[in-house]
Amino acid sequence: MFTPEEREAVIQGEAVSVELQGTPCVVVRKDVYDRMKGLLHDGVDVRGTYAAAMRAWDRDPDPALPLYQKFRRQP
């Protein structure tokens, strides 16, 4: 059973964490699930977005870049 707060959260489109017989689960409205499923299983290879992200980064680099680079893995 859901608490009134959990029911309201799901109605509002929020995810609610639950546990069913020791298995962690998330409950969402069907329309929210369908939208998420479409994003996850749309056949797009997200690796294709890396080049675009790097081009955007090159145009407007993060001022904290030197801080990140010190953690860069060396081959």
N, C-alpha and C positions, 0 to 999 in steps of 0.2 A: 504494500500500500504506500501511496505517496502522501507526504504532508501537504497541507494547503499551500505552503510556500513553494514546494516542488511542483505541484500541479500548475500553479500560476506561472512559474518560470517556464515550464514547457509550453504552456499556452502562449506566452509572450515570445516564443522562439528561442529560448535559451536552452543550453544543454544542462542536464542534471545527471550527476554521477550516482550510480546505484551499484549494489553488489547483489548478484543472484547466485545463491549457493556457493559463495566464495569466489565467484567470477566477477571481476570489475567490468562494468558496462556503462554506457552513456545513453540516456534517453533524450531524443529530440523529436520535434514534430516531423511528420512525413515529408512535408514540403522542404524543410530544412535539410533533411537527410538526402532527398533527391537532388537538391542543389549541390550539396557537398559531394555526393557520389559522382555527379557530372564533372565536377572539378578534378576529382581524383582519378577518374577512369575515362577521360575524354580522348585518350590515345595520343596526347601531346607529350613529346619527350622534353621534359623541362630543361635538359641540358642545352637545348637550343636557345634558352633565354639567357644563358651565361654571357654570351658575347655581347648581347644588348646591355646587360647589367654592367659589364666592364666598360663599354663605351660611355654609358651614362656616368660611371665613376670617374673616367678619365676627364670628362667635361667639367665635373664639379667634385673634385676629390674631397674627402673628409679631412678637415684640418687635423684630426687626431691620427691620421694615417701613420706617422712615424711610431706612434705607440703600438699600433697593431702589428707593424712590420717586425718588431723585435720578437714576436711570437711565431713568425713564419717558419715553417718546417724546411729544413735543409735536405736536399736530395742525398 
